[in-house]
């Protein structure tokens, strides 16, 4: 009888130990969804990551230099069909707001030539549009961008308002009304 009791206790201890090990292992692995939620939460509370990238002409741009404007930070590439379809409506929206909204267009293209062809086709060299090349994809990774296009609406205080995954129609009545509410907000 004692040997059955000892065996039962040993089995119980092994079972508890196995379950504890499994729980520890599961909780110690990075959870991509949790990491993304934490990153977005930080962007809302603290602000979006600052970065420095080059324009196509080689001049440097720093995100903090446009604090005080409503921003659309758009991660895109010329080979991305939804990005190509979305870009004209973004340009119209930015033009509509005459300097109150700035488009920060961050390309993940592999070559500068591809970006130049894209920009020429859409006449993308406009006021209030910063065309930048993230050739190493470091900036897009720091924002947690995994799909193209992805856009981040950022307030005048450089804090995240909203993340948009996929294509969006930026120039319609409801989009203009929503963006107007962001433009009208005062920085605290």
N, C-alpha and C positions, 0 to 999 in steps of 0.2 A: 504494500500500500504506500509506504514511504517513497519507493522508487517512482511510482506513478505520480505522486504529488510533486517530487523533484522534477520530473520530466515535464509536467504541466507548467510549473513555474518557469522552467528554462524556455519552453516554447513561448510562454507569455512574454518573457523578457526579450526574446529574439524578435517577436512580432512588434512589440513596442519600439525596439531599437530600429527595426527596418522602416517602420512608418515614420519615426523621427528623422531618420537619415533621408528618406524620400522627401519629406516636407522641407528639410534644410536645403537639399539639392534644388528643389523646385523654386524656393524663395531666393536662393543665391544666384540664380541665372538672371541675366538682364532681361527685363520684360520690355520689348519694343513699344508696346502701346502705353505702358506706364511712363517710359522715358519721354515719349512724345507729349503726353499730357503734362508732365513736369516742365518740359521745355516751353510749351505754349503758356502754361501758368506763369512761368518766370517772365516771358515776353510781355504778358499782360500787366504784371506787377512792377517789374524792374525796367523793362524796355527791351526792344529787339537788339540783337548783337550789332555792334558797330563794325564796320568793315571798310577797307580801302581796296579799290579796284581801279583798273585803268579803263579810260575811254578808248575808243578805237584809234584815236590819234596819239595815244600814249600818255595823255595828261591824267593825273591822278584825281580820283573822286573819293571823298570820305563821307559816309552816311551822316555822321554827326553835323556836317556842314549844312544840312537842310532841315535841321530842327526848327520847328515853327510852321512847317507846311504839313498838310495832309499828304500822305504818301501811299502809293501803290507800289510795293516791291514785287516785281513779277519775275519768276524764274522760268525761262523759256529756252528753246533752241530752234534753229531754222528747219531742222529735219522733223520737227514735231508738228504734225498736221493740225491738231487742236490749237497749238500756239499760233500758227499762221492764221487760222480763222479768227482767233480772238483779238489779235493785235490791232486791226483797224478800229474796232469799237473802243479800245483803250485810248488810242490817239484822239478820237473824237471827244471822248469824255474829258481828257486833259485839256484839249483846246477850248472846250465849252467853259471850263472854270478859270480860264485866263490867268494862270499863275497861282491859284489857290491850292491846286492839287499838282503833285509832281509824280511822274512815272519813273521809277528806277527799274529799268529793264536789264536783268542780269542773264546773260547768255551762257549756256553750257555747251556751246558748239565746240567742235574739235579744232576748227581753223578760223582764223580771223577773216579770211576771204569769204567764207560762208555767211558770216555775220554782215559783212559789207554788202554782199549781194542782196540779202534780206532787207537791210535798211534802205538800200537804193530802191528796191521794188515798192516799198511802202512809204517812201519819203519820210522815214522815221527820225531824221535829224531835225527835230523841232524844239522850240522853246519848251521848257519844263519837262523834257524827256532826257534822262541820263541813260545812255546806252553803254553798258559795261560788259566786260568779258571775264567770266569766272573760269579761266582755262583749266585750273586744277580742281574745280568743284568744291573748294574749301568753304566758300561762303554758303553755297546751297546746303552743304552738309551741316554747317553751324546753325542753319535755320530748320533742320530736320526735313528738308525737301526730299521726297522720294519719287515723285511723279511730276511730269510736265504737262501742262503748265500748272504752277502753283503760285498763288498771289497772297500777299499779306497786306491788309489795310492797316495803316499805322497812323496814329493820331499825331497832333502837333508836338506832343511830349515824347514822341518816339516809342510809345507803348502800343502793343498789338491791340487792335480792335477786333479783327476777324481774319481767319485763314480760309482761303478758298482753294479747293482742289479741283482741277479740271477747268474746262472752258466756261466762260461767263460772258453774257451779253452786257457790256459795260455802258452802252449808250442807248438807254431807253428811259422812259418816264420815271419808273420806280427807282432805277439806279441813280439817276440824276437827283431825285428827291432825297434819297438816302445819303448820297455824297454831300448834298447841300447841308444836311443836318450835321455832318462831320465838320464841314467848313465853318459853320456857324458856332461850333463849340469853342469855348474859351479855354486856354491852358491855365491850369491851376498853379 
